[in-house]
Amino acid sequence: MDIKAQINKIVEEVSKNPNIKEQFEKEPVKTIEKVLGIDLPDDVVMKIVDGVKAKLATDNVSKAADAIKGIFK
């Protein structure tokens, strides 16, 4: 299983769907398994949860930095 591809898929779903984002914040494991449509072993799903959280945090920091750059133009 390509964990990186699964992380990207979840991040895309969370980013474009506020309901999925809300579900992910409350129950990340269930949300990931629902979006992917498969039941994953705990160690795999936790790697995906951690990866999604990290990618979302990175994306948010990037957006904030872009907004700040816009202020100084």
N, CA, C and O atoms as a CHARMM CRD file, in Angstrom:
* protein
*
  292
    1    1 MET  N      0.84900  -1.18100   0.00000 PROA 1      0.00000
    2    1 MET  CA     0.00000   0.00000   0.00000 PROA 1      0.00000
    3    1 MET  C      0.89000   1.23900   0.00000 PROA 1      0.00000
    4    1 MET  O      1.84000   1.33500   0.77800 PROA 1      0.00000
    5    2 ASP  N      0.57800   2.16700  -0.86500 PROA 2      0.00000
    6    2 ASP  CA     1.31000   3.42400  -0.94900 PROA 2      0.00000
    7    2 ASP  C      0.70000   4.40400   0.06100 PROA 2      0.00000
    8    2 ASP  O     -0.30200   5.06100  -0.22000 PROA 2      0.00000
    9    3 ILE  N      1.31900   4.48600   1.22700 PROA 3      0.00000
   10    3 ILE  CA     0.78100   5.31500   2.30100 PROA 3      0.00000
   11    3 ILE  C      0.75900   6.78200   1.89700 PROA 3      0.00000
   12    3 ILE  O     -0.18900   7.50100   2.21200 PROA 3      0.00000
   13    4 LYS  N      1.80100   7.23000   1.20100 PROA 4      0.00000
   14    4 LYS  CA     1.85700   8.63400   0.78200 PROA 4      0.00000
   15    4 LYS  C      0.67300   8.97600  -0.13000 PROA 4      0.00000
   16    4 LYS  O      0.08100  10.04900  -0.00300 PROA 4      0.00000
   17    5 ALA  N      0.33400   8.08000  -1.03300 PROA 5      0.00000
   18    5 ALA  CA    -0.81000   8.31300  -1.92900 PROA 5      0.00000
   19    5 ALA  C     -2.11000   8.35700  -1.13400 PROA 5      0.00000
   20    5 ALA  O     -2.99100   9.16400  -1.43100 PROA 5      0.00000
   21    6 GLN  N     -2.23400   7.50500  -0.13600 PROA 6      0.00000
   22    6 GLN  CA    -3.43600   7.48500   0.69400 PROA 6      0.00000
   23    6 GLN  C     -3.54200   8.78000   1.51100 PROA 6      0.00000
   24    6 GLN  O     -4.63000   9.32900   1.68100 PROA 6      0.00000
   25    7 ILE  N     -2.40300   9.25400   2.00900 PROA 7      0.00000
   26    7 ILE  CA    -2.39300  10.51500   2.75700 PROA 7      0.00000
   27    7 ILE  C     -2.86900  11.64800   1.85300 PROA 7      0.00000
   28    7 ILE  O     -3.70500  12.45900   2.25000 PROA 7      0.00000
   29    8 ASN  N     -2.33300  11.69800   0.63900 PROA 8      0.00000
   30    8 ASN  CA    -2.73000  12.75600  -0.30000 PROA 8      0.00000
   31    8 ASN  C     -4.21600  12.68400  -0.62600 PROA 8      0.00000
   32    8 ASN  O     -4.87700  13.71500  -0.74900 PROA 8      0.00000
   33    9 LYS  N     -4.73800  11.47500  -0.76500 PROA 9      0.00000
   34    9 LYS  CA    -6.16500  11.30600  -1.05600 PROA 9      0.00000
   35    9 LYS  C     -7.01600  11.84500   0.10000 PROA 9      0.00000
   36    9 LYS  O     -7.99700  12.55500  -0.12400 PROA 9      0.00000
   37   10 ILE  N     -6.64100  11.50800   1.31700 PROA 10     0.00000
   38   10 ILE  CA    -7.39300  11.97100   2.49100 PROA 10     0.00000
   39   10 ILE  C     -7.29600  13.48800   2.61900 PROA 10     0.00000
   40   10 ILE  O     -8.30000  14.15100   2.88000 PROA 10     0.00000
   41   11 VAL  N     -6.10500  14.04100   2.43900 PROA 11     0.00000
   42   11 VAL  CA    -5.92200  15.49400   2.54000 PROA 11     0.00000
   43   11 VAL  C     -6.80000  16.20300   1.51400 PROA 11     0.00000
   44   11 VAL  O     -7.41200  17.22700   1.81800 PROA 11     0.00000
   45   12 GLU  N     -6.86200  15.66500   0.31200 PROA 12     0.00000
   46   12 GLU  CA    -7.70500  16.25800  -0.72700 PROA 12     0.00000
   47   12 GLU  C     -9.17100  16.25200  -0.31200 PROA 12     0.00000
   48   12 GLU  O     -9.86800  17.25500  -0.47000 PROA 12     0.00000
   49   13 GLU  N     -9.63900  15.12900   0.21600 PROA 13     0.00000
   50   13 GLU  CA   -11.03400  15.02400   0.65400 PROA 13     0.00000
   51   13 GLU  C    -11.32400  15.96900   1.82000 PROA 13     0.00000
   52   13 GLU  O    -12.35400  16.64300   1.83800 PROA 13     0.00000
   53   14 VAL  N    -10.41700  16.01400   2.78600 PROA 14     0.00000
   54   14 VAL  CA   -10.59700  16.87000   3.96000 PROA 14     0.00000
   55   14 VAL  C    -10.59800  18.34100   3.54700 PROA 14     0.00000
   56   14 VAL  O    -11.36500  19.14200   4.08100 PROA 14     0.00000
   57   15 SER  N     -9.73900  18.68900   2.59800 PROA 15     0.00000
   58   15 SER  CA    -9.62300  20.08200   2.16000 PROA 15     0.00000
   59   15 SER  C    -10.84400  20.57400   1.40200 PROA 15     0.00000
   60   15 SER  O    -11.20700  21.74600   1.50500 PROA 15     0.00000
   61   16 LYS  N    -11.47800  19.69900   0.64600 PROA 16     0.00000
   62   16 LYS  CA   -12.59900  20.15800  -0.18400 PROA 16     0.00000
   63   16 LYS  C    -13.96900  19.90000   0.43100 PROA 16     0.00000
   64   16 LYS  O    -14.97100  20.41300  -0.06600 PROA 16     0.00000
   65   17 ASN  N    -14.03100  19.11900   1.49600 PROA 17     0.00000
   66   17 ASN  CA   -15.32500  18.76600   2.07400 PROA 17     0.00000
   67   17 ASN  C    -15.33300  19.07800   3.57500 PROA 17     0.00000
   68   17 ASN  O    -14.70300  18.36900   4.35900 PROA 17     0.00000
   69   18 PRO  N    -16.04800  20.14000   3.97600 PROA 18     0.00000
   70   18 PRO  CA   -16.06600  20.51200   5.40600 PROA 18     0.00000
   71   18 PRO  C    -16.64200  19.42200   6.30900 PROA 18     0.00000
   72   18 PRO  O    -16.24400  19.31200   7.46900 PROA 18     0.00000
   73   19 ASN  N    -17.57000  18.61800   5.79600 PROA 19     0.00000
   74   19 ASN  CA   -18.13200  17.53300   6.61900 PROA 19     0.00000
   75   19 ASN  C    -17.08000  16.47400   6.91000 PROA 19     0.00000
   76   19 ASN  O    -16.98900  15.97000   8.03000 PROA 19     0.00000
   77   20 ILE  N    -16.28800  16.14000   5.90200 PROA 20     0.00000
   78   20 ILE  CA   -15.21300  15.16000   6.09200 PROA 20     0.00000
   79   20 ILE  C    -14.17400  15.72700   7.05600 PROA 20     0.00000
   80   20 ILE  O    -13.64900  15.00500   7.90400 PROA 20     0.00000
   81   21 LYS  N    -13.88200  17.01600   6.92400 PROA 21     0.00000
   82   21 LYS  CA   -12.91100  17.65700   7.81900 PROA 21     0.00000
   83   21 LYS  C    -13.38200  17.56900   9.26400 PROA 21     0.00000
   84   21 LYS  O    -12.60600  17.24000  10.16200 PROA 21     0.00000
   85   22 GLU  N    -14.65100  17.86500   9.47900 PROA 22     0.00000
   86   22 GLU  CA   -15.21500  17.79900  10.83500 PROA 22     0.00000
   87   22 GLU  C    -15.15200  16.37500  11.37300 PROA 22     0.00000
   88   22 GLU  O    -14.79100  16.15900  12.52900 PROA 22     0.00000
   89   23 GLN  N    -15.50400  15.40200  10.53200 PROA 23     0.00000
   90   23 GLN  CA   -15.43600  14.00500  10.94800 PROA 23     0.00000
   91   23 GLN  C    -14.00700  13.60000  11.26900 PROA 23     0.00000
   92   23 GLN  O    -13.75600  12.90400  12.25200 PROA 23     0.00000
   93   24 PHE  N    -13.05800  14.04700  10.42200 PROA 24     0.00000
   94   24 PHE  CA   -11.65900  13.69600  10.64600 PROA 24     0.00000
   95   24 PHE  C    -11.16600  14.25000  11.97800 PROA 24     0.00000
   96   24 PHE  O    -10.42800  13.57700  12.69800 PROA 24     0.00000
   97   25 GLU  N    -11.57000  15.47400  12.30800 PROA 25     0.00000
   98   25 GLU  CA   -11.14200  16.07700  13.57000 PROA 25     0.00000
   99   25 GLU  C    -11.68000  15.30900  14.77100 PROA 25     0.00000
  100   25 GLU  O    -11.00900  15.22400  15.80000 PROA 25     0.00000
  101   26 LYS  N    -12.89300  14.74600  14.65100 PROA 26     0.00000
  102   26 LYS  CA   -13.50900  14.01700  15.75800 PROA 26     0.00000
  103   26 LYS  C    -13.04700  12.56000  15.82100 PROA 26     0.00000
  104   26 LYS  O    -12.69300  12.05200  16.88500 PROA 26     0.00000
  105   27 GLU  N    -13.05900  11.90200  14.65900 PROA 27     0.00000
  106   27 GLU  CA   -12.73300  10.47600  14.59200 PROA 27     0.00000
  107   27 GLU  C    -11.86100  10.19500  13.36800 PROA 27     0.00000
  108   27 GLU  O    -12.35800   9.72100  12.34600 PROA 27     0.00000
  109   28 PRO  N    -10.56200  10.48700  13.47000 PROA 28     0.00000
  110   28 PRO  CA    -9.70400  10.35100  12.29800 PROA 28     0.00000
  111   28 PRO  C     -9.62300   8.92800  11.74300 PROA 28     0.00000
  112   28 PRO  O     -9.62000   8.74500  10.52600 PROA 28     0.00000
  113   29 VAL  N     -9.55700   7.93100  12.60500 PROA 29     0.00000
  114   29 VAL  CA    -9.42900   6.55400  12.12900 PROA 29     0.00000
  115   29 VAL  C    -10.66200   6.13500  11.33500 PROA 29     0.00000
  116   29 VAL  O    -10.54000   5.61000  10.22800 PROA 29     0.00000
  117   30 LYS  N    -11.83500   6.36300  11.89000 PROA 30     0.00000
  118   30 LYS  CA   -13.07100   5.98600  11.20300 PROA 30     0.00000
  119   30 LYS  C    -13.22400   6.75300   9.89500 PROA 30     0.00000
  120   30 LYS  O    -13.66900   6.19600   8.89200 PROA 30     0.00000
  121   31 THR  N    -12.85800   8.02300   9.90700 PROA 31     0.00000
  122   31 THR  CA   -12.99100   8.84000   8.70200 PROA 31     0.00000
  123   31 THR  C    -12.07000   8.33600   7.60600 PROA 31     0.00000
  124   31 THR  O    -12.48200   8.23600   6.45000 PROA 31     0.00000
  125   32 ILE  N    -10.84200   8.01900   7.94700 PROA 32     0.00000
  126   32 ILE  CA    -9.89900   7.51500   6.94900 PROA 32     0.00000
  127   32 ILE  C    -10.38900   6.20500   6.36000 PROA 32     0.00000
  128   32 ILE  O    -10.36700   6.02600   5.14200 PROA 32     0.00000
  129   33 GLU  N    -10.82500   5.29800   7.19900 PROA 33     0.00000
  130   33 GLU  CA   -11.31300   4.01400   6.70300 PROA 33     0.00000
  131   33 GLU  C    -12.55800   4.19600   5.84400 PROA 33     0.00000
  132   33 GLU  O    -12.75200   3.46500   4.87200 PROA 33     0.00000
  133   34 LYS  N    -13.39900   5.16000   6.19300 PROA 34     0.00000
  134   34 LYS  CA   -14.60600   5.42600   5.40200 PROA 34     0.00000
  135   34 LYS  C    -14.23300   5.99500   4.03300 PROA 34     0.00000
  136   34 LYS  O    -14.74900   5.54400   3.01000 PROA 34     0.00000
  137   35 VAL  N    -13.34000   6.98000   4.01100 PROA 35     0.00000
  138   35 VAL  CA   -12.95800   7.60500   2.74600 PROA 35     0.00000
  139   35 VAL  C    -12.24500   6.60200   1.83600 PROA 35     0.00000
  140   35 VAL  O    -12.49900   6.56000   0.63200 PROA 35     0.00000
  141   36 LEU  N    -11.35800   5.80100   2.41400 PROA 36     0.00000
  142   36 LEU  CA   -10.61400   4.83000   1.61700 PROA 36     0.00000
  143   36 LEU  C    -11.44600   3.59600   1.28000 PROA 36     0.00000
  144   36 LEU  O    -11.16000   2.88300   0.31800 PROA 36     0.00000
  145   37 GLY  N    -12.47000   3.35700   2.07900 PROA 37     0.00000
  146   37 GLY  CA   -13.34200   2.21600   1.82000 PROA 37     0.00000
  147   37 GLY  C    -12.75300   0.87900   2.22100 PROA 37     0.00000
  148   37 GLY  O    -13.18500  -0.16700   1.73700 PROA 37     0.00000
  149   38 ILE  N    -11.75600   0.91100   3.11600 PROA 38     0.00000
  150   38 ILE  CA   -11.15100  -0.33600   3.58100 PROA 38     0.00000
  151   38 ILE  C    -10.84600  -0.25100   5.07300 PROA 38     0.00000
  152   38 ILE  O    -10.63800   0.83200   5.62000 PROA 38     0.00000
  153   39 ASP  N    -10.82200  -1.41100   5.71600 PROA 39     0.00000
  154   39 ASP  CA   -10.43800  -1.50600   7.12000 PROA 39     0.00000
  155   39 ASP  C     -8.93500  -1.75900   7.14700 PROA 39     0.00000
  156   39 ASP  O     -8.45400  -2.73600   6.57400 PROA 39     0.00000
  157   40 LEU  N     -8.21500  -0.89400   7.79800 PROA 40     0.00000
  158   40 LEU  CA    -6.76200  -0.98800   7.81100 PROA 40     0.00000
  159   40 LEU  C     -6.25100  -1.45000   9.16900 PROA 40     0.00000
  160   40 LEU  O     -6.90000  -1.22900  10.19200 PROA 40     0.00000
  161   41 PRO  N     -5.07300  -2.09800   9.17300 PROA 41     0.00000
  162   41 PRO  CA    -4.44900  -2.43800  10.45900 PROA 41     0.00000
  163   41 PRO  C     -4.13300  -1.15400  11.22700 PROA 41     0.00000
  164   41 PRO  O     -3.86500  -0.11200  10.62800 PROA 41     0.00000
  165   42 ASP  N     -4.16700  -1.24200  12.54800 PROA 42     0.00000
  166   42 ASP  CA    -3.96500  -0.06600  13.39900 PROA 42     0.00000
  167   42 ASP  C     -2.66700   0.67100  13.10000 PROA 42     0.00000
  168   42 ASP  O     -2.64900   1.90200  13.06000 PROA 42     0.00000
  169   43 ASP  N     -1.57300  -0.07400  12.88900 PROA 43     0.00000
  170   43 ASP  CA    -0.29200   0.59700  12.66200 PROA 43     0.00000
  171   43 ASP  C     -0.29400   1.38600  11.35300 PROA 43     0.00000
  172   43 ASP  O      0.31400   2.45400  11.27500 PROA 43     0.00000
  173   44 VAL  N     -0.96300   0.87600  10.33700 PROA 44     0.00000
  174   44 VAL  CA    -1.03200   1.56400   9.04700 PROA 44     0.00000
  175   44 VAL  C     -1.93100   2.79500   9.14900 PROA 44     0.00000
  176   44 VAL  O     -1.56200   3.87400   8.68400 PROA 44     0.00000
  177   45 VAL  N     -3.09100   2.63900   9.74600 PROA 45     0.00000
  178   45 VAL  CA    -4.02700   3.75600   9.82900 PROA 45     0.00000
  179   45 VAL  C     -3.44800   4.88700  10.68300 PROA 45     0.00000
  180   45 VAL  O     -3.69800   6.05800  10.39600 PROA 45     0.00000
  181   46 MET  N     -2.68800   4.56500  11.71200 PROA 46     0.00000
  182   46 MET  CA    -2.09900   5.61500  12.54200 PROA 46     0.00000
  183   46 MET  C     -1.01000   6.37800  11.78400 PROA 46     0.00000
  184   46 MET  O     -0.84500   7.58100  11.98800 PROA 46     0.00000
  185   47 LYS  N     -0.26800   5.69300  10.91400 PROA 47     0.00000
  186   47 LYS  CA     0.71200   6.37500  10.07000 PROA 47     0.00000
  187   47 LYS  C      0.00100   7.35100   9.13400 PROA 47     0.00000
  188   47 LYS  O      0.47800   8.46200   8.90400 PROA 47     0.00000
  189   48 ILE  N     -1.13900   6.92500   8.60000 PROA 48     0.00000
  190   48 ILE  CA    -1.90200   7.78400   7.70000 PROA 48     0.00000
  191   48 ILE  C     -2.47400   8.97300   8.46900 PROA 48     0.00000
  192   48 ILE  O     -2.42200  10.10300   7.98500 PROA 48     0.00000
  193   49 VAL  N     -3.01700   8.73100   9.65500 PROA 49     0.00000
  194   49 VAL  CA    -3.56000   9.81900  10.48600 PROA 49     0.00000
  195   49 VAL  C     -2.46600  10.85000  10.76000 PROA 49     0.00000
  196   49 VAL  O     -2.68000  12.05000  10.58800 PROA 49     0.00000
  197   50 ASP  N     -1.30800  10.38200  11.18200 PROA 50     0.00000
  198   50 ASP  CA    -0.20600  11.29700  11.48600 PROA 50     0.00000
  199   50 ASP  C      0.23000  12.06600  10.23600 PROA 50     0.00000
  200   50 ASP  O      0.51000  13.26300  10.30300 PROA 50     0.00000
  201   51 GLY  N      0.28400  11.38200   9.11500 PROA 51     0.00000
  202   51 GLY  CA     0.67600  12.02600   7.86300 PROA 51     0.00000
  203   51 GLY  C     -0.32000  13.07700   7.41500 PROA 51     0.00000
  204   51 GLY  O      0.06500  14.15300   6.95800 PROA 51     0.00000
  205   52 VAL  N     -1.60100  12.76400   7.54500 PROA 52     0.00000
  206   52 VAL  CA    -2.64700  13.72200   7.16000 PROA 52     0.00000
  207   52 VAL  C     -2.58200  14.95100   8.05500 PROA 52     0.00000
  208   52 VAL  O     -2.64800  16.08000   7.56700 PROA 52     0.00000
  209   53 LYS  N     -2.45400  14.74200   9.35000 PROA 53     0.00000
  210   53 LYS  CA    -2.37500  15.87400  10.28300 PROA 53     0.00000
  211   53 LYS  C     -1.16300  16.74000   9.96800 PROA 53     0.00000
  212   53 LYS  O     -1.26100  17.96700   9.98200 PROA 53     0.00000
  213   54 ALA  N     -0.04100  16.12800   9.69000 PROA 54     0.00000
  214   54 ALA  CA     1.17600  16.88200   9.38100 PROA 54     0.00000
  215   54 ALA  C      1.01700  17.66300   8.07900 PROA 54     0.00000
  216   54 ALA  O      1.41200  18.82600   7.99700 PROA 54     0.00000
  217   55 LYS  N      0.44100  17.02600   7.06800 PROA 55     0.00000
  218   55 LYS  CA     0.26400  17.69600   5.78200 PROA 55     0.00000
  219   55 LYS  C     -0.72200  18.84600   5.90400 PROA 55     0.00000
  220   55 LYS  O     -0.49200  19.91000   5.33000 PROA 55     0.00000
  221   56 LEU  N     -1.80700  18.66100   6.63200 PROA 56     0.00000
  222   56 LEU  CA    -2.77600  19.73900   6.83400 PROA 56     0.00000
  223   56 LEU  C     -2.13300  20.90700   7.57700 PROA 56     0.00000
  224   56 LEU  O     -2.37700  22.06400   7.23700 PROA 56     0.00000
  225   57 ALA  N     -1.32500  20.61900   8.57700 PROA 57     0.00000
  226   57 ALA  CA    -0.64600  21.67300   9.32700 PROA 57     0.00000
  227   57 ALA  C      0.32300  22.42200   8.42500 PROA 57     0.00000
  228   57 ALA  O      0.40100  23.64900   8.48100 PROA 57     0.00000
  229   58 THR  N      1.05600  21.70100   7.60100 PROA 58     0.00000
  230   58 THR  CA     2.00200  22.31800   6.66600 PROA 58     0.00000
  231   58 THR  C      1.27000  23.18500   5.66600 PROA 58     0.00000
  232   58 THR  O      1.70400  24.30100   5.37900 PROA 58     0.00000
  233   59 ASP  N      0.16500  22.68900   5.13000 PROA 59     0.00000
  234   59 ASP  CA    -0.61500  23.46100   4.16700 PROA 59     0.00000
  235   59 ASP  C     -1.15500  24.74000   4.79500 PROA 59     0.00000
  236   59 ASP  O     -1.16200  25.79100   4.15400 PROA 59     0.00000
  237   60 ASN  N     -1.60800  24.65700   6.04800 PROA 60     0.00000
  238   60 ASN  CA    -2.12800  25.84200   6.74500 PROA 60     0.00000
  239   60 ASN  C     -1.03400  26.87300   6.98200 PROA 60     0.00000
  240   60 ASN  O     -1.27400  28.07200   6.84500 PROA 60     0.00000
  241   61 VAL  N      0.15400  26.42300   7.33300 PROA 61     0.00000
  242   61 VAL  CA     1.27800  27.33400   7.54200 PROA 61     0.00000
  243   61 VAL  C      1.64600  28.00300   6.22100 PROA 61     0.00000
  244   61 VAL  O      1.93100  29.20000   6.18200 PROA 61     0.00000
  245   62 SER  N      1.63900  27.23000   5.15200 PROA 62     0.00000
  246   62 SER  CA     1.96800  27.76900   3.83000 PROA 62     0.00000
  247   62 SER  C      0.96500  28.84000   3.40600 PROA 62     0.00000
  248   62 SER  O      1.34800  29.88200   2.87300 PROA 62     0.00000
  249   63 LYS  N     -0.31600  28.57800   3.64400 PROA 63     0.00000
  250   63 LYS  CA    -1.35800  29.55800   3.29500 PROA 63     0.00000
  251   63 LYS  C     -1.19800  30.83000   4.12700 PROA 63     0.00000
  252   63 LYS  O     -1.37400  31.93400   3.61200 PROA 63     0.00000
  253   64 ALA  N     -0.87000  30.68100   5.39200 PROA 64     0.00000
  254   64 ALA  CA    -0.67600  31.84600   6.25100 PROA 64     0.00000
  255   64 ALA  C      0.53500  32.65600   5.78500 PROA 64     0.00000
  256   64 ALA  O      0.49400  33.88600   5.77500 PROA 64     0.00000
  257   65 ALA  N      1.59600  31.97800   5.40500 PROA 65     0.00000
  258   65 ALA  CA     2.79200  32.67400   4.91800 PROA 65     0.00000
  259   65 ALA  C      2.48800  33.42700   3.63500 PROA 65     0.00000
  260   65 ALA  O      2.95400  34.55200   3.45200 PROA 65     0.00000
  261   66 ASP  N      1.71100  32.82200   2.74300 PROA 66     0.00000
  262   66 ASP  CA     1.32000  33.49000   1.49900 PROA 66     0.00000
  263   66 ASP  C      0.49000  34.74200   1.79300 PROA 66     0.00000
  264   66 ASP  O      0.66000  35.77300   1.14200 PROA 66     0.00000
  265   67 ALA  N     -0.39900  34.64500   2.76700 PROA 67     0.00000
  266   67 ALA  CA    -1.22800  35.79100   3.13600 PROA 67     0.00000
  267   67 ALA  C     -0.37100  36.92600   3.68900 PROA 67     0.00000
  268   67 ALA  O     -0.60600  38.09500   3.38400 PROA 67     0.00000
  269   68 ILE  N      0.60800  36.57900   4.49100 PROA 68     0.00000
  270   68 ILE  CA     1.49900  37.58500   5.06000 PROA 68     0.00000
  271   68 ILE  C      2.32100  38.25300   3.96400 PROA 68     0.00000
  272   68 ILE  O      2.52300  39.46700   3.97900 PROA 68     0.00000
  273   69 LYS  N      2.79100  37.45100   3.01400 PROA 69     0.00000
  274   69 LYS  CA     3.56200  38.00900   1.89600 PROA 69     0.00000
  275   69 LYS  C      2.72300  39.03200   1.13400 PROA 69     0.00000
  276   69 LYS  O      3.23200  40.06400   0.69600 PROA 69     0.00000
  277   70 GLY  N      1.43400  38.73500   0.98100 PROA 70     0.00000
  278   70 GLY  CA     0.52400  39.62100   0.25800 PROA 70     0.00000
  279   70 GLY  C      0.37000  40.97800   0.93000 PROA 70     0.00000
  280   70 GLY  O      0.13600  41.98500   0.26300 PROA 70     0.00000
  281   71 ILE  N      0.49900  41.00000   2.22900 PROA 71     0.00000
  282   71 ILE  CA     0.36700  42.24000   2.98300 PROA 71     0.00000
  283   71 ILE  C      1.51000  43.20300   2.64000 PROA 71     0.00000
  284   71 ILE  O      1.31200  44.41600   2.57400 PROA 71     0.00000
  285   72 PHE  N      2.69100  42.65300   2.42500 PROA 72     0.00000
  286   72 PHE  CA     3.88100  43.47700   2.22000 PROA 72     0.00000
  287   72 PHE  C      4.14400  43.83900   0.75800 PROA 72     0.00000
  288   72 PHE  O      5.17100  44.44200   0.44600 PROA 72     0.00000
  289   73 LYS  N      3.25100  43.48600  -0.11300 PROA 73     0.00000
  290   73 LYS  CA     3.44600  43.83500  -1.53700 PROA 73     0.00000
  291   73 LYS  C      2.97600  45.22400  -1.81300 PROA 73     0.00000
  292   73 LYS  O      3.06000  45.69000  -2.94900 PROA 73     0.00000
